[in-house]
Amino acid sequence: AYNKAVPLEILEALASDDDVNVRLALAEEFELPPYILQKLCDDQNPYVRDRAEATLEGLLFESQLKNEGFVQQS
């Protein structure tokens, strides 16, 4: 999830991994494509679902700030 060079096919497969810790790590990743985060919002584990939903909400909030003209400063 943290490696930007990982092909989408691998990330999609990891979103269905048997290990809840793998899915939870994915759900925390802001760089993950939104459709994979959306899939994790339907996960059987409530912690994975909640984390994926929070990550998507954070992405939406950042998008709204950007649309309002707020930019990140170093």
mmCIF file of the N, C-alpha and C atoms, coordinates in Angstrom:
data_MODEL
# 
_entry.id   MODEL 
# 
loop_
_atom_site.group_PDB 
_atom_site.id 
_atom_site.type_symbol 
_atom_site.label_atom_id 
_atom_site.label_alt_id 
_atom_site.label_comp_id 
_atom_site.label_asym_id 
_atom_site.label_entity_id 
_atom_site.label_seq_id 
_atom_site.pdbx_PDB_ins_code 
_atom_site.Cartn_x 
_atom_site.Cartn_y 
_atom_site.Cartn_z 
_atom_site.occupancy 
_atom_site.B_iso_or_equiv 
_atom_site.pdbx_formal_charge 
_atom_site.auth_seq_id 
_atom_site.auth_comp_id 
_atom_site.auth_asym_id 
_atom_site.auth_atom_id 
_atom_site.pdbx_PDB_model_num 
ATOM 1   N N  . ALA A 1 1  ? 0.816   -1.195  0.000  1.00 0.00 ? 1  ALA A N  1 
ATOM 2   C CA . ALA A 1 1  ? 0.000   0.000   0.000  1.00 0.00 ? 1  ALA A CA 1 
ATOM 3   C C  . ALA A 1 1  ? 0.858   1.256   0.000  1.00 0.00 ? 1  ALA A C  1 
ATOM 4   N N  . TYR A 1 2  ? 2.010   1.183   0.602  1.00 0.00 ? 2  TYR A N  1 
ATOM 5   C CA . TYR A 1 2  ? 2.865   2.360   0.726  1.00 0.00 ? 2  TYR A CA 1 
ATOM 6   C C  . TYR A 1 2  ? 3.789   2.545   -0.472 1.00 0.00 ? 2  TYR A C  1 
ATOM 7   N N  . ASN A 1 3  ? 3.904   1.512   -1.295 1.00 0.00 ? 3  ASN A N  1 
ATOM 8   C CA . ASN A 1 3  ? 4.795   1.555   -2.453 1.00 0.00 ? 3  ASN A CA 1 
ATOM 9   C C  . ASN A 1 3  ? 4.004   1.986   -3.679 1.00 0.00 ? 3  ASN A C  1 
ATOM 10  N N  . LYS A 1 4  ? 4.320   3.158   -4.220 1.00 0.00 ? 4  LYS A N  1 
ATOM 11  C CA . LYS A 1 4  ? 3.580   3.691   -5.355 1.00 0.00 ? 4  LYS A CA 1 
ATOM 12  C C  . LYS A 1 4  ? 3.830   2.904   -6.640 1.00 0.00 ? 4  LYS A C  1 
ATOM 13  N N  . ALA A 1 5  ? 4.830   2.027   -6.649 1.00 0.00 ? 5  ALA A N  1 
ATOM 14  C CA . ALA A 1 5  ? 5.145   1.245   -7.839 1.00 0.00 ? 5  ALA A CA 1 
ATOM 15  C C  . ALA A 1 5  ? 4.340   -0.057  -7.922 1.00 0.00 ? 5  ALA A C  1 
ATOM 16  N N  . VAL A 1 6  ? 3.560   -0.358  -6.908 1.00 0.00 ? 6  VAL A N  1 
ATOM 17  C CA . VAL A 1 6  ? 2.778   -1.598  -6.897 1.00 0.00 ? 6  VAL A CA 1 
ATOM 18  C C  . VAL A 1 6  ? 1.659   -1.492  -7.928 1.00 0.00 ? 6  VAL A C  1 
ATOM 19  N N  . PRO A 1 7  ? 1.541   -2.486  -8.800 1.00 0.00 ? 7  PRO A N  1 
ATOM 20  C CA . PRO A 1 7  ? 0.469   -2.457  -9.806 1.00 0.00 ? 7  PRO A CA 1 
ATOM 21  C C  . PRO A 1 7  ? -0.923  -2.504  -9.158 1.00 0.00 ? 7  PRO A C  1 
ATOM 22  N N  . LEU A 1 8  ? -1.888  -1.890  -9.833 1.00 0.00 ? 8  LEU A N  1 
ATOM 23  C CA . LEU A 1 8  ? -3.265  -1.864  -9.326 1.00 0.00 ? 8  LEU A CA 1 
ATOM 24  C C  . LEU A 1 8  ? -3.810  -3.270  -9.079 1.00 0.00 ? 8  LEU A C  1 
ATOM 25  N N  . GLU A 1 9  ? -3.430  -4.221  -9.914 1.00 0.00 ? 9  GLU A N  1 
ATOM 26  C CA . GLU A 1 9  ? -3.928  -5.596  -9.749 1.00 0.00 ? 9  GLU A CA 1 
ATOM 27  C C  . GLU A 1 9  ? -3.538  -6.160  -8.390 1.00 0.00 ? 9  GLU A C  1 
ATOM 28  N N  . ILE A 1 10 ? -2.328  -5.827  -7.948 1.00 0.00 ? 10 ILE A N  1 
ATOM 29  C CA . ILE A 1 10 ? -1.866  -6.312  -6.638 1.00 0.00 ? 10 ILE A CA 1 
ATOM 30  C C  . ILE A 1 10 ? -2.652  -5.629  -5.519 1.00 0.00 ? 10 ILE A C  1 
ATOM 31  N N  . LEU A 1 11 ? -2.841  -4.309  -5.637 1.00 0.00 ? 11 LEU A N  1 
ATOM 32  C CA . LEU A 1 11 ? -3.614  -3.593  -4.612 1.00 0.00 ? 11 LEU A CA 1 
ATOM 33  C C  . LEU A 1 11 ? -5.046  -4.112  -4.538 1.00 0.00 ? 11 LEU A C  1 
ATOM 34  N N  . GLU A 1 12 ? -5.636  -4.395  -5.688 1.00 0.00 ? 12 GLU A N  1 
ATOM 35  C CA . GLU A 1 12 ? -6.998  -4.946  -5.711 1.00 0.00 ? 12 GLU A CA 1 
ATOM 36  C C  . GLU A 1 12 ? -7.037  -6.307  -5.029 1.00 0.00 ? 12 GLU A C  1 
ATOM 37  N N  . ALA A 1 13 ? -6.013  -7.128  -5.270 1.00 0.00 ? 13 ALA A N  1 
ATOM 38  C CA . ALA A 1 13 ? -5.953  -8.442  -4.626 1.00 0.00 ? 13 ALA A CA 1 
ATOM 39  C C  . ALA A 1 13 ? -5.752  -8.295  -3.115 1.00 0.00 ? 13 ALA A C  1 
ATOM 40  N N  . LEU A 1 14 ? -4.902  -7.352  -2.709 1.00 0.00 ? 14 LEU A N  1 
ATOM 41  C CA . LEU A 1 14 ? -4.669  -7.145  -1.275 1.00 0.00 ? 14 LEU A CA 1 
ATOM 42  C C  . LEU A 1 14 ? -5.916  -6.663  -0.557 1.00 0.00 ? 14 LEU A C  1 
ATOM 43  N N  . ALA A 1 15 ? -6.807  -5.978  -1.261 1.00 0.00 ? 15 ALA A N  1 
ATOM 44  C CA . ALA A 1 15 ? -8.059  -5.513  -0.644 1.00 0.00 ? 15 ALA A CA 1 
ATOM 45  C C  . ALA A 1 15 ? -8.971  -6.671  -0.279 1.00 0.00 ? 15 ALA A C  1 
ATOM 46  N N  . SER A 1 16 ? -8.669  -7.861  -0.794 1.00 0.00 ? 16 SER A N  1 
ATOM 47  C CA . SER A 1 16 ? -9.443  -9.062  -0.469 1.00 0.00 ? 16 SER A CA 1 
ATOM 48  C C  . SER A 1 16 ? -8.612  -10.071 0.323  1.00 0.00 ? 16 SER A C  1 
ATOM 49  N N  . ASP A 1 17 ? -7.461  -9.655  0.805  1.00 0.00 ? 17 ASP A N  1 
ATOM 50  C CA . ASP A 1 17 ? -6.567  -10.550 1.537  1.00 0.00 ? 17 ASP A CA 1 
ATOM 51  C C  . ASP A 1 17 ? -7.258  -11.101 2.782  1.00 0.00 ? 17 ASP A C  1 
ATOM 52  N N  . ASP A 1 18 ? -6.915  -12.323 3.135  1.00 0.00 ? 18 ASP A N  1 
ATOM 53  C CA . ASP A 1 18 ? -7.493  -12.956 4.326  1.00 0.00 ? 18 ASP A CA 1 
ATOM 54  C C  . ASP A 1 18 ? -7.049  -12.273 5.620  1.00 0.00 ? 18 ASP A C  1 
ATOM 55  N N  . ASP A 1 19 ? -5.872  -11.669 5.617  1.00 0.00 ? 19 ASP A N  1 
ATOM 56  C CA . ASP A 1 19 ? -5.329  -11.038 6.820  1.00 0.00 ? 19 ASP A CA 1 
ATOM 57  C C  . ASP A 1 19 ? -5.949  -9.654  7.010  1.00 0.00 ? 19 ASP A C  1 
ATOM 58  N N  . VAL A 1 20 ? -6.648  -9.475  8.098  1.00 0.00 ? 20 VAL A N  1 
ATOM 59  C CA . VAL A 1 20 ? -7.319  -8.195  8.383  1.00 0.00 ? 20 VAL A CA 1 
ATOM 60  C C  . VAL A 1 20 ? -6.322  -7.053  8.487  1.00 0.00 ? 20 VAL A C  1 
ATOM 61  N N  . ASN A 1 21 ? -5.106  -7.334  8.937  1.00 0.00 ? 21 ASN A N  1 
ATOM 62  C CA . ASN A 1 21 ? -4.092  -6.292  9.069  1.00 0.00 ? 21 ASN A CA 1 
ATOM 63  C C  . ASN A 1 21 ? -3.669  -5.744  7.710  1.00 0.00 ? 21 ASN A C  1 
ATOM 64  N N  . VAL A 1 22 ? -3.659  -6.575  6.698  1.00 0.00 ? 22 VAL A N  1 
ATOM 65  C CA . VAL A 1 22 ? -3.339  -6.133  5.341  1.00 0.00 ? 22 VAL A CA 1 
ATOM 66  C C  . VAL A 1 22 ? -4.433  -5.191  4.852  1.00 0.00 ? 22 VAL A C  1 
ATOM 67  N N  . ARG A 1 23 ? -5.684  -5.601  5.026  1.00 0.00 ? 23 ARG A N  1 
ATOM 68  C CA . ARG A 1 23 ? -6.807  -4.764  4.580  1.00 0.00 ? 23 ARG A CA 1 
ATOM 69  C C  . ARG A 1 23 ? -6.864  -3.459  5.365  1.00 0.00 ? 23 ARG A C  1 
ATOM 70  N N  . LEU A 1 24 ? -6.553  -3.512  6.662  1.00 0.00 ? 24 LEU A N  1 
ATOM 71  C CA . LEU A 1 24 ? -6.548  -2.312  7.492  1.00 0.00 ? 24 LEU A CA 1 
ATOM 72  C C  . LEU A 1 24 ? -5.458  -1.341  7.039  1.00 0.00 ? 24 LEU A C  1 
ATOM 73  N N  . ALA A 1 25 ? -4.296  -1.867  6.700  1.00 0.00 ? 25 ALA A N  1 
ATOM 74  C CA . ALA A 1 25 ? -3.211  -1.011  6.201  1.00 0.00 ? 25 ALA A CA 1 
ATOM 75  C C  . ALA A 1 25 ? -3.630  -0.323  4.905  1.00 0.00 ? 25 ALA A C  1 
ATOM 76  N N  . LEU A 1 26 ? -4.307  -1.045  4.045  1.00 0.00 ? 26 LEU A N  1 
ATOM 77  C CA . LEU A 1 26 ? -4.799  -0.444  2.799  1.00 0.00 ? 26 LEU A CA 1 
ATOM 78  C C  . LEU A 1 26 ? -5.818  0.648   3.097  1.00 0.00 ? 26 LEU A C  1 
ATOM 79  N N  . ALA A 1 27 ? -6.707  0.389   4.026  1.00 0.00 ? 27 ALA A N  1 
ATOM 80  C CA . ALA A 1 27 ? -7.784  1.325   4.334  1.00 0.00 ? 27 ALA A CA 1 
ATOM 81  C C  . ALA A 1 27 ? -7.257  2.650   4.871  1.00 0.00 ? 27 ALA A C  1 
ATOM 82  N N  . GLU A 1 28 ? -6.039  2.670   5.385  1.00 0.00 ? 28 GLU A N  1 
ATOM 83  C CA . GLU A 1 28 ? -5.440  3.884   5.934  1.00 0.00 ? 28 GLU A CA 1 
ATOM 84  C C  . GLU A 1 28 ? -4.673  4.690   4.893  1.00 0.00 ? 28 GLU A C  1 
ATOM 85  N N  . GLU A 1 29 ? -4.552  4.168   3.688  1.00 0.00 ? 29 GLU A N  1 
ATOM 86  C CA . GLU A 1 29 ? -3.696  4.764   2.672  1.00 0.00 ? 29 GLU A CA 1 
ATOM 87  C C  . GLU A 1 29 ? -4.437  5.785   1.809  1.00 0.00 ? 29 GLU A C  1 
ATOM 88  N N  . PHE A 1 30 ? -4.073  7.050   1.946  1.00 0.00 ? 30 PHE A N  1 
ATOM 89  C CA . PHE A 1 30 ? -4.718  8.136   1.202  1.00 0.00 ? 30 PHE A CA 1 
ATOM 90  C C  . PHE A 1 30 ? -4.395  8.096   -0.292 1.00 0.00 ? 30 PHE A C  1 
ATOM 91  N N  . GLU A 1 31 ? -3.296  7.449   -0.663 1.00 0.00 ? 31 GLU A N  1 
ATOM 92  C CA . GLU A 1 31 ? -2.889  7.392   -2.069 1.00 0.00 ? 31 GLU A CA 1 
ATOM 93  C C  . GLU A 1 31 ? -3.580  6.256   -2.831 1.00 0.00 ? 31 GLU A C  1 
ATOM 94  N N  . LEU A 1 32 ? -4.346  5.454   -2.135 1.00 0.00 ? 32 LEU A N  1 
ATOM 95  C CA . LEU A 1 32 ? -5.043  4.336   -2.765 1.00 0.00 ? 32 LEU A CA 1 
ATOM 96  C C  . LEU A 1 32 ? -6.160  4.858   -3.659 1.00 0.00 ? 32 LEU A C  1 
ATOM 97  N N  . PRO A 1 33 ? -6.386  4.238   -4.811 1.00 0.00 ? 33 PRO A N  1 
ATOM 98  C CA . PRO A 1 33 ? -7.504  4.682   -5.654 1.00 0.00 ? 33 PRO A CA 1 
ATOM 99  C C  . PRO A 1 33 ? -8.824  4.607   -4.876 1.00 0.00 ? 33 PRO A C  1 
ATOM 100 N N  . PRO A 1 34 ? -9.665  5.619   -5.021 1.00 0.00 ? 34 PRO A N  1 
ATOM 101 C CA . PRO A 1 34 ? -10.918 5.661   -4.263 1.00 0.00 ? 34 PRO A CA 1 
ATOM 102 C C  . PRO A 1 34 ? -11.807 4.430   -4.445 1.00 0.00 ? 34 PRO A C  1 
ATOM 103 N N  . TYR A 1 35 ? -11.789 3.816   -5.616 1.00 0.00 ? 35 TYR A N  1 
ATOM 104 C CA . TYR A 1 35 ? -12.650 2.646   -5.806 1.00 0.00 ? 35 TYR A CA 1 
ATOM 105 C C  . TYR A 1 35 ? -12.218 1.468   -4.933 1.00 0.00 ? 35 TYR A C  1 
ATOM 106 N N  . ILE A 1 36 ? -10.931 1.383   -4.623 1.00 0.00 ? 36 ILE A N  1 
ATOM 107 C CA . ILE A 1 36 ? -10.471 0.326   -3.719 1.00 0.00 ? 36 ILE A CA 1 
ATOM 108 C C  . ILE A 1 36 ? -10.873 0.667   -2.285 1.00 0.00 ? 36 ILE A C  1 
ATOM 109 N N  . LEU A 1 37 ? -10.744 1.938   -1.908 1.00 0.00 ? 37 LEU A N  1 
ATOM 110 C CA . LEU A 1 37 ? -11.208 2.351   -0.580 1.00 0.00 ? 37 LEU A CA 1 
ATOM 111 C C  . LEU A 1 37 ? -12.708 2.107   -0.436 1.00 0.00 ? 37 LEU A C  1 
ATOM 112 N N  . GLN A 1 38 ? -13.455 2.363   -1.504 1.00 0.00 ? 38 GLN A N  1 
ATOM 113 C CA . GLN A 1 38 ? -14.901 2.136   -1.461 1.00 0.00 ? 38 GLN A CA 1 
ATOM 114 C C  . GLN A 1 38 ? -15.202 0.657   -1.243 1.00 0.00 ? 38 GLN A C  1 
ATOM 115 N N  . LYS A 1 39 ? -14.418 -0.202  -1.891 1.00 0.00 ? 39 LYS A N  1 
ATOM 116 C CA . LYS A 1 39 ? -14.588 -1.647  -1.683 1.00 0.00 ? 39 LYS A CA 1 
ATOM 117 C C  . LYS A 1 39 ? -14.330 -2.000  -0.219 1.00 0.00 ? 39 LYS A C  1 
ATOM 118 N N  . LEU A 1 40 ? -13.319 -1.379  0.376  1.00 0.00 ? 40 LEU A N  1 
ATOM 119 C CA . LEU A 1 40 ? -13.004 -1.657  1.775  1.00 0.00 ? 40 LEU A CA 1 
ATOM 120 C C  . LEU A 1 40 ? -14.076 -1.119  2.725  1.00 0.00 ? 40 LEU A C  1 
ATOM 121 N N  . CYS A 1 41 ? -14.866 -0.164  2.273  1.00 0.00 ? 41 CYS A N  1 
ATOM 122 C CA . CYS A 1 41 ? -15.988 0.338   3.092  1.00 0.00 ? 41 CYS A CA 1 
ATOM 123 C C  . CYS A 1 41 ? -17.057 -0.734  3.284  1.00 0.00 ? 41 CYS A C  1 
ATOM 124 N N  . ASP A 1 42 ? -17.025 -1.770  2.473  1.00 0.00 ? 42 ASP A N  1 
ATOM 125 C CA . ASP A 1 42 ? -17.969 -2.885  2.579  1.00 0.00 ? 42 ASP A CA 1 
ATOM 126 C C  . ASP A 1 42 ? -17.328 -4.120  3.203  1.00 0.00 ? 42 ASP A C  1 
ATOM 127 N N  . ASP A 1 43 ? -16.160 -3.948  3.803  1.00 0.00 ? 43 ASP A N  1 
ATOM 128 C CA . ASP A 1 43 ? -15.417 -5.075  4.381  1.00 0.00 ? 43 ASP A CA 1 
ATOM 129 C C  . ASP A 1 43 ? -16.210 -5.710  5.518  1.00 0.00 ? 43 ASP A C  1 
ATOM 130 N N  . GLN A 1 44 ? -15.963 -6.996  5.749  1.00 0.00 ? 44 GLN A N  1 
ATOM 131 C CA . GLN A 1 44 ? -16.635 -7.718  6.822  1.00 0.00 ? 44 GLN A CA 1 
ATOM 132 C C  . GLN A 1 44 ? -16.170 -7.266  8.205  1.00 0.00 ? 44 GLN A C  1 
ATOM 133 N N  . ASN A 1 45 ? -14.960 -6.711  8.281  1.00 0.00 ? 45 ASN A N  1 
ATOM 134 C CA . ASN A 1 45 ? -14.419 -6.277  9.565  1.00 0.00 ? 45 ASN A CA 1 
ATOM 135 C C  . ASN A 1 45 ? -14.792 -4.817  9.830  1.00 0.00 ? 45 ASN A C  1 
ATOM 136 N N  . PRO A 1 46 ? -15.397 -4.530  10.989 1.00 0.00 ? 46 PRO A N  1 
ATOM 137 C CA . PRO A 1 46 ? -15.844 -3.158  11.255 1.00 0.00 ? 46 PRO A CA 1 
ATOM 138 C C  . PRO A 1 46 ? -14.696 -2.143  11.349 1.00 0.00 ? 46 PRO A C  1 
ATOM 139 N N  . TYR A 1 47 ? -13.516 -2.573  11.791 1.00 0.00 ? 47 TYR A N  1 
ATOM 140 C CA . TYR A 1 47 ? -12.380 -1.653  11.879 1.00 0.00 ? 47 TYR A CA 1 
ATOM 141 C C  . TYR A 1 47 ? -11.897 -1.242  10.487 1.00 0.00 ? 47 TYR A C  1 
ATOM 142 N N  . VAL A 1 48 ? -11.867 -2.194  9.576  1.00 0.00 ? 48 VAL A N  1 
ATOM 143 C CA . VAL A 1 48 ? -11.470 -1.903  8.193  1.00 0.00 ? 48 VAL A CA 1 
ATOM 144 C C  . VAL A 1 48 ? -12.499 -0.967  7.564  1.00 0.00 ? 48 VAL A C  1 
ATOM 145 N N  . ARG A 1 49 ? -13.767 -1.277  7.756  1.00 0.00 ? 49 ARG A N  1 
ATOM 146 C CA . ARG A 1 49 ? -14.846 -0.421  7.211  1.00 0.00 ? 49 ARG A CA 1 
ATOM 147 C C  . ARG A 1 49 ? -14.727 1.003   7.725  1.00 0.00 ? 49 ARG A C  1 
ATOM 148 N N  . ASP A 1 50 ? -14.592 1.145   9.032  1.00 0.00 ? 50 ASP A N  1 
ATOM 149 C CA . ASP A 1 50 ? -14.517 2.478   9.635  1.00 0.00 ? 50 ASP A CA 1 
ATOM 150 C C  . ASP A 1 50 ? -13.295 3.255   9.143  1.00 0.00 ? 50 ASP A C  1 
ATOM 151 N N  . ARG A 1 51 ? -12.149 2.584   9.045  1.00 0.00 ? 51 ARG A N  1 
ATOM 152 C CA . ARG A 1 51 ? -10.927 3.258   8.604  1.00 0.00 ? 51 ARG A CA 1 
ATOM 153 C C  . ARG A 1 51 ? -11.041 3.682   7.145  1.00 0.00 ? 51 ARG A C  1 
ATOM 154 N N  . ALA A 1 52 ? -11.598 2.825   6.306  1.00 0.00 ? 52 ALA A N  1 
ATOM 155 C CA . ALA A 1 52 ? -11.771 3.167   4.889  1.00 0.00 ? 52 ALA A CA 1 
ATOM 156 C C  . ALA A 1 52 ? -12.727 4.344   4.736  1.00 0.00 ? 52 ALA A C  1 
ATOM 157 N N  . GLU A 1 53 ? -13.798 4.346   5.503  1.00 0.00 ? 53 GLU A N  1 
ATOM 158 C CA . GLU A 1 53 ? -14.752 5.458   5.453  1.00 0.00 ? 53 GLU A CA 1 
ATOM 159 C C  . GLU A 1 53 ? -14.086 6.753   5.907  1.00 0.00 ? 53 GLU A C  1 
ATOM 160 N N  . ALA A 1 54 ? -13.285 6.697   6.967  1.00 0.00 ? 54 ALA A N  1 
ATOM 161 C CA . ALA A 1 54 ? -12.588 7.883   7.464  1.00 0.00 ? 54 ALA A CA 1 
ATOM 162 C C  . ALA A 1 54 ? -11.575 8.388   6.435  1.00 0.00 ? 54 ALA A C  1 
ATOM 163 N N  . THR A 1 55 ? -10.891 7.483   5.775  1.00 0.00 ? 55 THR A N  1 
ATOM 164 C CA . THR A 1 55 ? -9.925  7.878   4.753  1.00 0.00 ? 55 THR A CA 1 
ATOM 165 C C  . THR A 1 55 ? -10.629 8.564   3.589  1.00 0.00 ? 55 THR A C  1 
ATOM 166 N N  . LEU A 1 56 ? -11.752 8.004   3.147  1.00 0.00 ? 56 LEU A N  1 
ATOM 167 C CA . LEU A 1 56 ? -12.511 8.634   2.070  1.00 0.00 ? 56 LEU A CA 1 
ATOM 168 C C  . LEU A 1 56 ? -13.038 10.008  2.487  1.00 0.00 ? 56 LEU A C  1 
ATOM 169 N N  . GLU A 1 57 ? -13.486 10.137  3.724  1.00 0.00 ? 57 GLU A N  1 
ATOM 170 C CA . GLU A 1 57 ? -13.950 11.435  4.227  1.00 0.00 ? 57 GLU A CA 1 
ATOM 171 C C  . GLU A 1 57 ? -12.809 12.450  4.238  1.00 0.00 ? 57 GLU A C  1 
ATOM 172 N N  . GLY A 1 58 ? -11.624 12.005  4.612  1.00 0.00 ? 58 GLY A N  1 
ATOM 173 C CA . GLY A 1 58 ? -10.461 12.883  4.601  1.00 0.00 ? 58 GLY A CA 1 
ATOM 174 C C  . GLY A 1 58 ? -10.121 13.343  3.195  1.00 0.00 ? 58 GLY A C  1 
ATOM 175 N N  . LEU A 1 59 ? -10.210 12.436  2.242  1.00 0.00 ? 59 LEU A N  1 
ATOM 176 C CA . LEU A 1 59 ? -9.957  12.799  0.841  1.00 0.00 ? 59 LEU A CA 1 
ATOM 177 C C  . LEU A 1 59 ? -10.982 13.806  0.341  1.00 0.00 ? 59 LEU A C  1 
ATOM 178 N N  . LEU A 1 60 ? -12.237 13.604  0.709  1.00 0.00 ? 60 LEU A N  1 
ATOM 179 C CA . LEU A 1 60 ? -13.292 14.533  0.311  1.00 0.00 ? 60 LEU A CA 1 
ATOM 180 C C  . LEU A 1 60 ? -13.053 15.908  0.928  1.00 0.00 ? 60 LEU A C  1 
ATOM 181 N N  . PHE A 1 61 ? -12.679 15.935  2.202  1.00 0.00 ? 61 PHE A N  1 
ATOM 182 C CA . PHE A 1 61 ? -12.408 17.197  2.894  1.00 0.00 ? 61 PHE A CA 1 
ATOM 183 C C  . PHE A 1 61 ? -11.251 17.943  2.227  1.00 0.00 ? 61 PHE A C  1 
ATOM 184 N N  . GLU A 1 62 ? -10.175 17.223  1.902  1.00 0.00 ? 62 GLU A N  1 
ATOM 185 C CA . GLU A 1 62 ? -9.039  17.839  1.227  1.00 0.00 ? 62 GLU A CA 1 
ATOM 186 C C  . GLU A 1 62 ? -9.454  18.404  -0.128 1.00 0.00 ? 62 GLU A C  1 
ATOM 187 N N  . SER A 1 63 ? -10.279 17.675  -0.833 1.00 0.00 ? 63 SER A N  1 
ATOM 188 C CA . SER A 1 63 ? -10.763 18.129  -2.137 1.00 0.00 ? 63 SER A CA 1 
ATOM 189 C C  . SER A 1 63 ? -11.590 19.400  -1.994 1.00 0.00 ? 63 SER A C  1 
ATOM 190 N N  . GLN A 1 64 ? -12.436 19.441  -0.985 1.00 0.00 ? 64 GLN A N  1 
ATOM 191 C CA . GLN A 1 64 ? -13.263 20.627  -0.748 1.00 0.00 ? 64 GLN A CA 1 
ATOM 192 C C  . GLN A 1 64 ? -12.403 21.835  -0.391 1.00 0.00 ? 64 GLN A C  1 
ATOM 193 N N  . LEU A 1 65 ? -11.389 21.637  0.426  1.00 0.00 ? 65 LEU A N  1 
ATOM 194 C CA . LEU A 1 65 ? -10.484 22.731  0.776  1.00 0.00 ? 65 LEU A CA 1 
ATOM 195 C C  . LEU A 1 65 ? -9.766  23.254  -0.462 1.00 0.00 ? 65 LEU A C  1 
ATOM 196 N N  . LYS A 1 66 ? -9.307  22.331  -1.293 1.00 0.00 ? 66 LYS A N  1 
ATOM 197 C CA . LYS A 1 66 ? -8.607  22.719  -2.518 1.00 0.00 ? 66 LYS A CA 1 
ATOM 198 C C  . LYS A 1 66 ? -9.540  23.518  -3.426 1.00 0.00 ? 66 LYS A C  1 
ATOM 199 N N  . ASN A 1 67 ? -10.788 23.081  -3.536 1.00 0.00 ? 67 ASN A N  1 
ATOM 200 C CA . ASN A 1 67 ? -11.762 23.802  -4.367 1.00 0.00 ? 67 ASN A CA 1 
ATOM 201 C C  . ASN A 1 67 ? -12.063 25.195  -3.837 1.00 0.00 ? 67 ASN A C  1 
ATOM 202 N N  . GLU A 1 68 ? -11.905 25.382  -2.534 1.00 0.00 ? 68 GLU A N  1 
ATOM 203 C CA . GLU A 1 68 ? -12.140 26.688  -1.917 1.00 0.00 ? 68 GLU A CA 1 
ATOM 204 C C  . GLU A 1 68 ? -10.903 27.593  -1.983 1.00 0.00 ? 68 GLU A C  1 
ATOM 205 N N  . GLY A 1 69 ? -9.828  27.060  -2.515 1.00 0.00 ? 69 GLY A N  1 
ATOM 206 C CA . GLY A 1 69 ? -8.623  27.872  -2.686 1.00 0.00 ? 69 GLY A CA 1 
ATOM 207 C C  . GLY A 1 69 ? -7.577  27.695  -1.610 1.00 0.00 ? 69 GLY A C  1 
ATOM 208 N N  . PHE A 1 70 ? -7.793  26.793  -0.677 1.00 0.00 ? 70 PHE A N  1 
ATOM 209 C CA . PHE A 1 70 ? -6.786  26.531  0.346  1.00 0.00 ? 70 PHE A CA 1 
ATOM 210 C C  . PHE A 1 70 ? -5.730  25.620  -0.254 1.00 0.00 ? 70 PHE A C  1 
ATOM 211 N N  . VAL A 1 71 ? -4.478  25.945  -0.009 1.00 0.00 ? 71 VAL A N  1 
ATOM 212 C CA . VAL A 1 71 ? -3.384  25.122  -0.528 1.00 0.00 ? 71 VAL A CA 1 
ATOM 213 C C  . VAL A 1 71 ? -2.440  24.790  0.613  1.00 0.00 ? 71 VAL A C  1 
ATOM 214 N N  . GLN A 1 72 ? -1.774  23.659  0.480  1.00 0.00 ? 72 GLN A N  1 
ATOM 215 C CA . GLN A 1 72 ? -0.823  23.226  1.486  1.00 0.00 ? 72 GLN A CA 1 
ATOM 216 C C  . GLN A 1 72 ? 0.461   24.037  1.356  1.00 0.00 ? 72 GLN A C  1 
ATOM 217 N N  . GLN A 1 73 ? 0.956   24.525  2.469  1.00 0.00 ? 73 GLN A N  1 
ATOM 218 C CA . GLN A 1 73 ? 2.208   25.278  2.471  1.00 0.00 ? 73 GLN A CA 1 
ATOM 219 C C  . GLN A 1 73 ? 3.265   24.470  3.191  1.00 0.00 ? 73 GLN A C  1 
ATOM 220 N N  . SER A 1 74 ? 4.497   24.609  2.731  1.00 0.00 ? 74 SER A N  1 
ATOM 221 C CA . SER A 1 74 ? 5.588   23.863  3.364  1.00 0.00 ? 74 SER A CA 1 
ATOM 222 C C  . SER A 1 74 ? 6.069   24.578  4.612  1.00 0.00 ? 74 SER A C  1 
# 
